[in-house]
Amino acid sequence: MTAVNDARTPDLSWLDDVTMSDLERNPYATYERLRAEAPLAYVPVLGSYVASTEEVCREVATSAAFEAVITPAGGRTFGHPAIIGVNGDVHADLRGMVEPALQPVEVDRYVEDLVRPIARRYLESFENDGRAELVAQYCEPVSVRSLGDLLGLRDVESDVLRDWFAKLNRSFTNAAMTESGEFANPEGFVEGDRAKAEIQAVVDPLIDHWITHPDDSAISHWLHDGMPPGRTRDREYIYPTVYVYLLGAMQEPGHGIASTLVGLFGEPEQMERVVDDPALIPRAVSEGMRWTSPIWSATARISTRPVTVAGVDLPAGTPVILSYGSANHDDDRYAAPTRFDIDRPPLPHLAFGAGNHACAGIYYANHVMRIALEELLEAIPNLERDTSSDVEFWGWGFRGPTTLHTVWEV
């Protein structure tokens, strides 16, 4: 795909050497250069244009010249109609289906009673041990258990939910494309397909039950709400959005909690202030989500007509990947963006997206992260990172620490 640029277009041939492995290990170097040289650029390994600055991401996300589209790997993983990749009446119906349980007044009704006992239960399993790997033992389990119970998957073990989102994650971000527009690694979708088969084997009987015996679980509401009496939405219609939830919505709070902790560990004075004053936790969470955005580069838009963005002429039908994790490190927007700083002026960030496809669960996710950190730091105020183990982050579409080893005096 070729765009018409003016004579000032920089030489971007270096992008030919960028690999998916580069992006998954550490996308920041590539995107820092993109922000400086070409805020909107075609990245061959992704087979798509990429928006890398705050200004361009926000422009594309909110422009009437663009509508939502799912990335090729995302579409291969979730199927259609996934809520993140549809428009018009279908998008309105799916948003109307999921949003009631995520409205602030509704979240306020249930979130404390849902999340706090879950956090306490996981803490009790290790708080007297003096050490823990918090990603696997706390951050991810609290996230998946809270949402799993909200969805109605109370009998699905947390480790199974974690396994599902990990497999769907790797499938969704298996984004490398060949020059001919084919998937470079088609085998990379196999484990995602297996996860979906496992999900359907568990959820199908629940749907059978909810069709005739609706309850207060979210998926039961998805089936029934807004439908004529005696009718429900087809399971094939809601499954792609179930997969969206089991990946993006399950991993986002867990990785947000972990990234916030890593940021605080790197700024001991800020950690001490947060421990002493839990009212600072929401500010720390907001900075953690900006610093390492869990949904780093997983959403896209497609132009509905010829349009010029950042000096690049795009024909109608051109997809653009929105790299929100890069936008949240934009030097033109944030001073010293690589530093974790809870005293940063409260500028809006893009960790939850923008426009009419911004994340529907912003309020819910922020409260899950807040409660989890409140419980953790109250129970273990002397929590420290185990410096004998490095912290490694992974992911380009979705990003977070793979492990977080911690110690404390009991």
C-alpha positions as CSV (number, residue, x, y, z in Angstrom):
1,M,0.0,0.0,0.0
2,T,1.4,3.4,-1.0
3,A,0.6,6.8,0.2
4,V,1.4,10.1,-1.6
5,N,3.8,12.1,0.6
6,D,5.5,15.4,0.0
7,A,9.2,15.9,-0.6
8,R,10.0,16.2,3.1
9,T,9.1,12.6,3.7
10,P,11.9,10.9,5.7
11,D,13.6,7.7,4.7
12,L,11.7,5.0,6.5
13,S,13.5,2.1,5.0
14,W,14.7,1.1,8.5
15,L,11.1,-0.1,9.2
16,D,11.8,-3.0,6.8
17,D,14.0,-4.5,9.5
18,V,11.5,-4.2,12.3
19,T,10.3,-7.6,13.5
20,M,7.4,-8.8,15.6
21,S,10.0,-10.0,18.1
22,D,11.4,-6.5,18.4
23,L,7.9,-5.1,19.0
24,E,6.9,-7.7,21.6
25,R,10.1,-7.4,23.6
26,N,10.4,-3.7,23.6
27,P,8.3,-1.5,21.2
28,Y,9.4,1.8,22.7
29,A,12.6,2.3,20.7
30,T,10.8,1.7,17.4
31,Y,7.9,4.0,18.3
32,E,10.1,6.7,19.7
33,R,11.7,7.0,16.3
34,L,8.3,6.8,14.6
35,R,7.0,9.7,16.7
36,A,10.0,11.8,15.8
37,E,10.2,10.9,12.1
38,A,6.7,9.8,10.9
39,P,3.8,10.0,13.3
40,L,1.8,8.1,10.8
41,A,3.8,5.4,8.9
42,Y,3.3,2.1,7.1
43,V,5.1,-0.7,9.1
44,P,5.7,-3.6,6.8
45,V,5.7,-6.4,9.4
46,L,2.3,-5.3,10.5
47,G,1.0,-4.8,7.0
48,S,-0.7,-1.6,8.2
49,Y,-0.2,2.1,8.9
50,V,0.5,2.9,12.5
51,A,-0.3,6.1,14.5
52,S,2.3,6.7,17.1
53,T,1.7,10.2,18.6
54,E,-1.0,11.4,21.0
55,E,-2.2,13.9,18.5
56,V,-2.5,11.5,15.5
57,C,-4.0,8.7,17.6
58,R,-6.6,11.0,19.0
59,E,-7.3,12.5,15.6
60,V,-7.9,9.1,13.9
61,A,-9.9,7.7,16.9
62,T,-12.3,10.6,16.8
63,S,-12.4,11.5,13.1
64,A,-15.7,11.1,11.1
65,A,-13.4,10.0,8.3
66,F,-12.6,6.7,10.1
67,E,-14.6,3.9,11.6
68,A,-13.6,0.9,13.7
69,V,-12.0,-2.2,12.2
70,I,-10.4,-5.1,13.8
71,T,-6.8,-6.0,13.0
72,P,-6.4,-9.0,10.7
73,A,-5.0,-11.2,13.5
74,G,-7.7,-9.9,15.9
75,G,-10.4,-10.8,13.4
76,R,-8.9,-14.2,12.9
77,T,-8.9,-14.7,16.7
78,F,-12.3,-13.3,17.7
79,G,-14.4,-13.6,14.6
80,H,-17.3,-11.4,13.8
81,P,-19.0,-9.3,15.2
82,A,-16.5,-8.4,17.9
83,I,-17.4,-5.2,19.7
84,I,-14.1,-3.6,19.0
85,G,-14.4,-3.9,15.3
86,V,-17.9,-3.1,14.3
87,N,-19.9,0.1,13.6
88,G,-23.4,1.5,13.2
89,D,-26.3,-0.5,14.5
90,V,-24.3,-3.6,15.4
91,H,-21.9,-1.5,17.5
92,A,-24.8,0.3,19.1
93,D,-26.5,-3.0,20.0
94,L,-23.3,-4.5,21.4
95,R,-22.4,-1.4,23.4
96,G,-26.0,-1.3,24.7
97,M,-25.6,-5.0,25.6
98,V,-22.4,-4.6,27.7
99,E,-22.7,-1.1,29.1
100,P,-25.4,-1.3,31.7
101,A,-23.3,-3.4,34.1
102,L,-20.4,-1.0,33.6
103,Q,-22.2,2.3,34.3
104,P,-20.7,4.1,37.3
105,V,-23.9,3.9,39.3
106,E,-24.1,0.2,38.7
107,V,-20.4,-0.5,39.4
108,D,-20.7,1.4,42.6
109,R,-23.5,-0.9,43.6
110,Y,-21.4,-4.1,43.3
111,V,-17.7,-3.5,43.0
112,E,-16.7,-3.4,46.6
113,D,-18.6,-6.6,47.5
114,L,-17.3,-8.3,44.4
115,V,-13.6,-7.4,44.3
116,R,-12.5,-6.8,47.9
117,P,-13.3,-10.4,49.2
118,I,-11.5,-11.8,46.2
119,A,-8.4,-9.7,46.8
120,R,-8.4,-10.7,50.5
121,R,-8.7,-14.4,49.6
122,Y,-5.7,-14.3,47.4
123,L,-3.7,-12.3,49.9
124,E,-4.4,-14.7,52.7
125,S,-2.8,-17.5,50.6
126,F,0.7,-15.8,50.7
127,E,0.8,-12.8,53.0
128,N,2.7,-14.8,55.7
129,D,5.2,-16.2,53.3
130,G,7.5,-13.2,53.0
131,R,7.7,-13.5,49.2
132,A,5.4,-13.8,46.2
133,E,5.4,-13.6,42.5
134,L,2.6,-11.1,42.3
135,V,1.6,-11.4,38.6
136,A,0.7,-15.0,38.9
137,Q,-0.3,-15.0,42.6
138,Y,-2.3,-11.8,42.9
139,C,-2.5,-9.3,40.0
140,E,-3.9,-11.6,37.3
141,P,-6.0,-13.8,39.6
142,V,-7.8,-10.8,41.2
143,S,-8.5,-9.4,37.7
144,V,-9.8,-12.6,36.1
145,R,-11.7,-13.8,39.2
146,S,-13.5,-10.5,39.5
147,L,-14.5,-10.3,35.9
148,G,-15.2,-14.1,35.7
149,D,-17.6,-13.9,38.6
150,L,-19.3,-10.8,37.1
151,L,-19.7,-12.6,33.7
152,G,-21.2,-15.6,35.4
153,L,-18.1,-17.9,35.1
154,R,-17.9,-18.5,38.9
155,D,-17.1,-22.2,38.5
156,V,-14.2,-21.7,36.1
157,E,-11.0,-21.8,37.9
158,S,-8.9,-18.6,37.9
159,D,-5.9,-20.4,36.4
160,V,-8.1,-21.5,33.5
161,L,-9.2,-18.0,32.9
162,R,-5.6,-16.8,33.0
163,D,-4.7,-19.6,30.5
164,W,-7.5,-18.5,28.2
165,F,-6.5,-14.9,28.0
166,A,-2.8,-15.8,27.6
167,K,-3.6,-18.0,24.6
168,L,-6.0,-15.5,23.1
169,N,-3.4,-12.8,23.6
170,R,-0.7,-14.6,21.7
171,S,-3.2,-15.4,18.9
172,F,-4.5,-11.8,18.7
173,T,-1.0,-10.4,18.5
174,N,0.3,-12.9,16.0
175,A,0.2,-10.0,13.6
176,A,3.2,-10.5,11.3
177,M,2.2,-10.3,7.7
178,T,4.0,-11.3,4.5
179,E,4.5,-9.0,1.5
180,S,1.6,-10.7,-0.2
181,G,-0.7,-9.9,2.8
182,E,-0.8,-13.4,4.3
183,F,-0.2,-14.3,7.9
184,A,3.5,-15.0,8.4
185,N,2.8,-17.5,11.1
186,P,-0.5,-19.2,10.6
187,E,0.3,-21.8,13.2
188,G,0.3,-19.0,15.8
189,F,-3.5,-19.1,15.8
190,V,-3.8,-22.8,16.8
191,E,-3.7,-22.3,20.5
192,G,-6.2,-19.5,20.3
193,D,-8.6,-21.8,18.4
194,R,-8.1,-24.4,21.1
195,A,-8.9,-21.8,23.8
196,K,-12.1,-20.8,22.0
197,A,-13.1,-24.5,21.8
198,E,-12.5,-24.8,25.5
199,I,-14.5,-21.6,26.2
200,Q,-17.5,-22.8,24.2
201,A,-17.5,-26.2,25.9
202,V,-17.8,-24.4,29.2
203,V,-20.1,-21.5,28.2
204,D,-22.5,-23.3,25.9
205,P,-24.2,-25.2,28.8
206,L,-24.4,-22.0,30.8
207,I,-26.0,-20.2,27.9
208,D,-28.5,-23.1,27.6
209,H,-29.4,-22.5,31.2
210,W,-29.5,-18.7,31.0
211,I,-31.8,-18.8,28.0
212,T,-34.6,-20.3,30.2
213,H,-33.4,-19.2,33.6
214,P,-31.9,-15.7,33.4
215,D,-30.0,-14.4,36.4
216,D,-27.9,-11.3,37.3
217,S,-24.7,-12.4,35.6
218,A,-23.4,-10.2,32.8
219,I,-23.7,-12.8,30.0
220,S,-27.2,-13.7,31.0
221,H,-28.0,-10.0,30.6
222,W,-26.3,-9.9,27.2
223,L,-28.6,-12.7,26.0
224,H,-31.8,-11.1,27.2
225,D,-31.6,-7.3,27.6
226,G,-33.2,-5.3,24.9
227,M,-34.7,-8.3,23.2
228,P,-38.4,-8.9,22.6
229,P,-40.2,-11.2,25.1
230,G,-39.3,-14.8,24.5
231,R,-36.3,-14.1,22.4
232,T,-32.5,-13.9,23.2
233,R,-29.5,-12.9,21.2
234,D,-27.8,-15.8,19.3
235,R,-24.8,-17.2,21.0
236,E,-22.8,-17.0,17.8
237,Y,-23.5,-13.2,17.8
238,I,-22.2,-12.7,21.4
239,Y,-19.3,-15.1,21.4
240,P,-16.8,-12.7,19.7
241,T,-17.5,-10.2,22.4
242,V,-17.1,-12.9,25.0
243,Y,-13.7,-13.5,23.6
244,V,-12.9,-9.7,23.7
245,Y,-13.8,-9.7,27.4
246,L,-11.8,-12.9,28.2
247,L,-8.7,-11.3,26.7
248,G,-8.7,-7.5,26.9
249,A,-11.0,-7.0,29.9
250,M,-9.5,-9.8,31.9
251,Q,-5.8,-8.8,31.4
252,E,-6.2,-5.1,31.6
253,P,-6.7,-4.6,35.3
254,G,-4.2,-7.3,36.2
255,H,-1.5,-5.9,34.1
256,G,-2.4,-2.4,35.2
257,I,-1.9,-3.4,38.8
258,A,1.4,-5.0,38.1
259,S,2.7,-2.1,36.0
260,T,1.7,0.4,38.7
261,L,3.6,-1.6,41.3
262,V,6.7,-1.8,39.1
263,G,6.6,1.9,38.6
264,L,6.2,2.5,42.3
265,F,9.1,0.2,43.1
266,G,11.3,2.3,40.9
267,E,10.3,5.4,42.8
268,P,10.7,4.5,46.5
269,E,9.7,7.9,47.8
270,Q,6.4,7.7,45.8
271,M,5.8,4.2,47.0
272,E,6.2,5.3,50.6
273,R,3.7,8.2,50.1
274,V,1.2,5.8,48.5
275,V,1.5,3.3,51.4
276,D,1.1,6.1,53.9
277,D,-1.9,7.7,52.1
278,P,-4.1,5.2,50.2
279,A,-6.0,8.2,48.7
280,L,-3.0,8.5,46.3
281,I,-3.7,5.1,44.9
282,P,-6.1,6.3,42.1
283,R,-3.4,8.8,41.0
284,A,-0.8,6.0,41.0
285,V,-3.1,3.7,38.9
286,S,-3.7,6.5,36.4
287,E,0.1,7.0,36.0
288,G,0.7,3.3,35.8
289,M,-1.8,2.9,33.0
290,R,-0.1,5.8,31.1
291,W,3.4,4.5,31.9
292,T,2.8,1.0,30.5
293,S,-0.6,0.8,28.9
294,P,-2.0,-2.7,29.1
295,I,-3.8,-2.3,25.8
296,W,-0.7,-1.0,24.1
297,S,-1.5,-1.3,20.4
298,A,-4.5,-3.5,19.9
299,T,-7.1,-1.3,18.2
300,A,-7.5,0.0,14.7
301,R,-9.6,2.3,12.5
302,I,-10.2,2.3,8.7
303,S,-10.7,5.3,6.5
304,T,-14.1,5.6,5.0
305,R,-13.0,8.2,2.4
306,P,-9.8,9.7,1.1
307,V,-8.2,11.6,4.0
308,T,-5.0,13.3,4.8
309,V,-3.5,12.7,8.3
310,A,-0.2,14.0,9.6
311,G,0.7,14.9,6.0
312,V,0.0,11.4,4.6
313,D,-2.7,11.0,2.0
314,L,-4.7,7.8,2.7
315,P,-7.1,6.3,0.2
316,A,-10.5,5.1,1.4
317,G,-10.3,1.7,3.0
318,T,-6.8,2.2,4.6
319,P,-6.5,0.6,8.1
320,V,-4.5,2.5,10.8
321,I,-3.4,0.8,14.0
322,L,-3.7,3.1,17.0
323,S,-0.6,2.6,19.3
324,Y,-2.0,4.1,22.5
325,G,1.0,2.9,24.5
326,S,3.3,5.0,22.2
327,A,0.9,8.0,22.4
328,N,1.2,7.9,26.2
329,H,5.0,8.3,25.9
330,D,4.7,11.3,23.6
331,D,7.3,13.9,24.5
332,D,5.1,16.7,23.1
333,R,2.4,15.7,25.6
334,Y,4.3,14.5,28.7
335,A,7.5,15.7,30.3
336,A,10.0,12.9,30.8
337,P,7.4,10.3,29.7
338,T,9.5,7.2,30.5
339,R,9.5,8.2,34.2
340,F,6.8,7.0,36.5
341,D,5.6,10.0,38.4
342,I,2.4,10.3,40.4
343,D,2.9,14.1,40.7
344,R,2.6,14.4,36.9
345,P,0.0,17.1,35.9
346,P,-3.3,15.3,35.4
347,L,-3.5,15.2,31.6
348,P,-5.9,12.8,30.0
349,H,-4.1,9.7,28.7
350,L,-5.2,7.2,26.0
351,A,-4.8,3.9,27.9
352,F,-8.5,3.4,27.6
353,G,-8.8,4.7,24.0
354,A,-10.8,7.5,22.6
355,G,-13.9,8.2,20.5
356,N,-17.0,6.0,20.4
357,H,-14.9,2.9,20.7
358,A,-13.2,3.9,24.0
359,C,-13.2,1.1,26.5
360,A,-16.6,0.6,28.1
361,G,-15.1,-0.7,31.3
362,I,-13.0,2.4,32.3
363,Y,-14.8,2.9,35.6
364,Y,-14.9,-0.7,36.5
365,A,-11.3,-1.4,35.7
366,N,-10.1,1.6,37.7
367,H,-12.0,0.4,40.8
368,V,-10.6,-3.2,40.4
369,M,-7.1,-1.8,40.4
370,R,-7.7,0.6,43.2
371,I,-9.2,-2.1,45.5
372,A,-6.5,-4.6,44.7
373,L,-3.7,-2.1,45.5
374,E,-5.5,-0.9,48.7
375,E,-5.7,-4.4,50.0
376,L,-2.2,-5.4,49.0
377,L,-0.5,-2.3,50.5
378,E,-2.6,-2.4,53.7
379,A,-1.7,-6.1,54.3
380,I,1.9,-5.8,53.3
381,P,3.0,-2.2,53.7
382,N,6.7,-3.2,53.7
383,L,6.4,-4.8,50.2
384,E,9.6,-4.6,48.2
385,R,10.7,-5.8,44.8
386,D,13.0,-8.8,44.9
387,T,16.0,-7.3,43.1
388,S,17.6,-10.7,42.6
389,S,15.1,-11.2,39.7
390,D,14.6,-8.8,36.8
391,V,11.2,-7.5,35.7
392,E,10.5,-8.2,32.1
393,F,7.7,-6.7,30.2
394,W,6.2,-8.4,27.1
395,G,3.8,-7.6,24.4
396,W,3.0,-5.2,21.6
397,G,-0.8,-5.4,21.3
398,F,-1.2,-6.0,25.0
399,R,1.7,-5.3,27.4
400,G,2.5,-5.9,31.0
401,P,5.1,-7.5,33.3
402,T,5.5,-11.3,32.8
403,T,6.6,-11.7,36.5
404,L,7.0,-9.5,39.5
405,H,9.0,-11.2,42.3
406,T,8.5,-9.4,45.7
407,V,9.7,-9.9,49.3
408,W,8.8,-8.5,52.7
409,E,9.5,-9.0,56.4
410,V,6.9,-11.1,58.1
